[in-house]
Amino acid sequence: MSRQRILFIINPISGVFKKEGIPEKIAKYLDYVKYDFTIRYTQYAGHATEMARDAVKDGYGVVVAVGGDGSINEVARGLIGTEVALGVIPYGSGNGMAGHLKLPVRNAKKAIEVLNTGKVTKIDAVNTTCGYFFSVGGFGFDAHAARRFRSQVMRGFFSYMIASAREVFYHYQPSYAKIQIDDIEVERETYLFTAFNSSQFGYKLGVFPATSMHDGMMDVILVRSFPLKRLFTIFIAMLLKRPDLVPEAESFRAKKIKIYGSPKRVYQFDGDHFIFHEDLYMEIEPNALNIIVANDLDAY
């Protein structure tokens, strides 16, 4: 039996942990009977997508993203709709998608063991006007916090909380939004709007614990403006994954979403922010991506 070609795409700057030792761990722990491996490094934004697309053309069977949610997003965009499987060695800051799929985080040896012994399954993706996301996407407070976090020198949960606190108390202002969620149209002064394909923002934080990546639906939360004095209560309710305890929170399930344009709109897809002022469409694409997960993973 011929060995399967596998490409590792390493983002050298994602997350808080250096990755100098990962090539050596790949060489040491990867199953040589099963795989013939190549390692490449990203050099600029979007490079991972280009390399993943080239890998499809070159006959690779698996392409592995080594990095965080943004790196996974880039690699996955290059594999969407193909039979080539995505592998993940999670070394980012938040690692939301990896957390949902119960992949070993910042443990290259165990993540490589999943590649050696795991199974290929299909997950949904969300196709939008501005490209795909695979875990979470939306606008509001979290997108602004992601933008501030990106500019900070330090990474990790503590740095993210500092960025979030600065937004809450000094900078962020909710904005009016008009949104079509399947057949429901809402108009709100919006603090947060997020569509979930997985159960986590990152750092094991999320809102909907039962979100599935293969049910053909997005779980959606919209949080209306609220008095700042209620922030702690709302934060605790969200930490407990109980949005039903927040009067300002509305939950939906959807296949399609249209967010009407705004001159002040900052979005985040899988933790990476961008600015987009026109109407933005989201639509779930069932079973759009092959991915390697642990053999004993049942619910995802």
KEFI-662880 format. One line per 5 residues: their letters; for each residue x, y, z negated of C-alpha. Coordinates in steps of 0.5 Angstrom, whole numbers. Layout:
BEGIN
a	X:Y:Z  ... .
***
This chain:
BEGIN
msrqr	0:0:0  3:7:2  4:12:-3  -1:18:-4  2:25:-2 .
ilfii	1:30:-8  3:37:-8  4:41:-15  3:48:-14  6:52:-20 .
npisg	4:59:-22  10:61:-26  7:67:-30  0:65:-32  -1:64:-39 .
vfkke	3:64:-45  8:58:-45  14:58:-40  14:52:-35  21:51:-34 .
gipek	21:44:-36  14:42:-32  18:39:-26  22:35:-30  16:32:-34 .
iakyl	13:31:-27  19:27:-25  19:23:-31  12:21:-32  8:21:-25 .
dyvky	7:14:-23  12:13:-17  8:7:-14  2:11:-13  5:18:-11 .
dftir	10:21:-7  10:28:-10  12:35:-8  13:42:-12  12:49:-10 .
ytqya	11:56:-13  7:61:-12  10:68:-10  4:73:-10  -4:73:-11 .
ghate	-7:68:-6  -1:64:-5  -4:58:-8  -10:58:-3  -5:59:3 .
marda	-1:53:0  -7:49:-1  -10:50:6  -3:48:9  -3:42:4 .
vkdgy	-10:39:7  -7:40:14  -1:36:12  -4:30:10  -4:31:2 .
gvvva	-9:27:-2  -8:31:-8  -6:38:-10  -5:40:-17  -6:47:-20 .
vggdg	-1:48:-26  -3:54:-29  -10:58:-32  -17:59:-29  -14:64:-24 .
sinev	-9:59:-21  -14:53:-21  -19:58:-18  -14:60:-12  -12:52:-11 .
argli	-19:50:-11  -21:55:-6  -16:52:-1  -19:45:-2  -27:47:-2 .
gteva	-31:42:3  -25:37:4  -24:30:1  -17:33:-2  -18:32:-9 .
lgvip	-16:38:-14  -11:36:-20  -10:40:-26  -5:41:-31  -8:47:-35 .
ygsgn	-2:52:-38  -6:58:-38  -9:63:-43  -16:61:-44  -17:54:-40 .
gmagh	-24:55:-40  -25:50:-34  -20:45:-37  -24:45:-44  -30:44:-41 .
lklpv	-28:38:-37  -24:35:-43  -17:36:-39  -11:36:-44  -9:43:-45 .
rnakk	-1:45:-45  1:38:-45  4:36:-39  5:29:-40  -2:27:-42 .
aievl	-5:31:-36  0:27:-32  -3:21:-35  -10:23:-32  -7:24:-25 .
ntgkv	-4:17:-26  -10:13:-29  -16:18:-28  -22:18:-23  -24:23:-17 .
tkida	-31:26:-18  -35:32:-15  -37:38:-18  -41:44:-16  -38:51:-14 .
vnttc	-41:58:-13  -40:61:-7  -41:69:-7  -40:75:-2  -33:75:-5 .
gyffs	-31:68:-5  -32:62:-10  -32:61:-17  -32:55:-21  -33:56:-28 .
vggfg	-36:63:-30  -37:69:-26  -41:76:-27  -40:83:-29  -40:87:-36 .
fdaha	-36:87:-42  -32:81:-40  -30:83:-34  -28:90:-37  -24:86:-42 .
arrfr	-21:82:-37  -18:88:-33  -15:91:-40  -13:84:-42  -9:83:-35 .
sqvmr	-5:90:-36  -3:87:-43  4:85:-44  3:79:-49  -2:74:-47 .
gffsy	-6:69:-51  -12:69:-55  -10:75:-60  -8:79:-54  -15:78:-51 .
miasa	-19:80:-58  -15:86:-58  -17:88:-51  -24:86:-52  -24:91:-59 .
revfy	-21:96:-55  -27:96:-50  -32:95:-55  -30:101:-59  -27:106:-54 .
hyqps	-28:105:-47  -34:100:-45  -41:103:-43  -46:99:-41  -49:100:-34 .
yakiq	-56:100:-30  -57:93:-26  -62:91:-21  -61:83:-20  -65:78:-17 .
iddie	-65:71:-20  -68:66:-16  -75:69:-15  -75:73:-21  -73:80:-21 .
veret	-70:84:-27  -68:91:-28  -64:92:-34  -59:97:-38  -54:91:-38 .
ylfta	-48:90:-43  -46:83:-40  -49:79:-34  -45:72:-33  -47:66:-29 .
fnssq	-44:59:-32  -42:53:-28  -38:50:-34  -40:51:-41  -34:56:-43 .
fgykl	-31:63:-42  -24:60:-44  -21:59:-51  -27:54:-53  -32:60:-53 .
gvfpa	-38:60:-49  -46:61:-49  -49:54:-46  -46:48:-49  -50:43:-44 .
tsmhd	-48:47:-38  -46:42:-33  -42:42:-27  -46:37:-23  -53:39:-23 .
gmmdv	-54:44:-18  -55:50:-22  -52:56:-26  -54:57:-33  -54:65:-33 .
ilvrs	-54:70:-39  -56:77:-39  -55:81:-45  -58:88:-45  -56:94:-49 .
fplkr	-56:94:-56  -54:99:-62  -46:98:-64  -48:96:-71  -51:89:-69 .
lftif	-45:87:-65  -42:83:-71  -49:79:-71  -49:78:-64  -42:76:-63 .
iamll	-43:70:-69  -50:68:-65  -46:67:-59  -40:64:-62  -45:59:-65 .
krpdl	-48:58:-58  -55:61:-60  -57:66:-55  -64:65:-57  -62:68:-64 .
vpeae	-61:75:-60  -67:79:-58  -63:83:-53  -61:76:-49  -64:73:-44 .
sfrak	-63:66:-41  -64:63:-34  -63:57:-29  -61:59:-22  -59:57:-15 .
kikiy	-59:63:-12  -57:70:-15  -57:77:-12  -54:83:-16  -55:90:-12 .
gspkr	-49:94:-11  -47:100:-16  -41:105:-16  -39:103:-22  -39:95:-22 .
vyqfd	-33:91:-24  -33:83:-24  -30:77:-26  -29:71:-23  -26:65:-27 .
gdhfi	-22:70:-31  -19:75:-26  -23:82:-25  -24:86:-19  -28:92:-16 .
fhedl	-34:91:-12  -39:96:-10  -44:93:-5  -49:87:-6  -46:81:-9 .
ymeie	-50:74:-7  -48:68:-11  -51:61:-9  -49:54:-12  -46:49:-8 .
pnaln	-47:42:-10  -42:37:-10  -37:42:-6  -30:40:-10  -27:33:-11 .
iivan	-23:33:-18  -19:28:-22  -22:27:-29  -20:22:-34  -24:15:-33 .
dlday	-28:16:-40  -31:23:-38  -38:21:-37  -42:28:-39  -39:34:-35 .
***
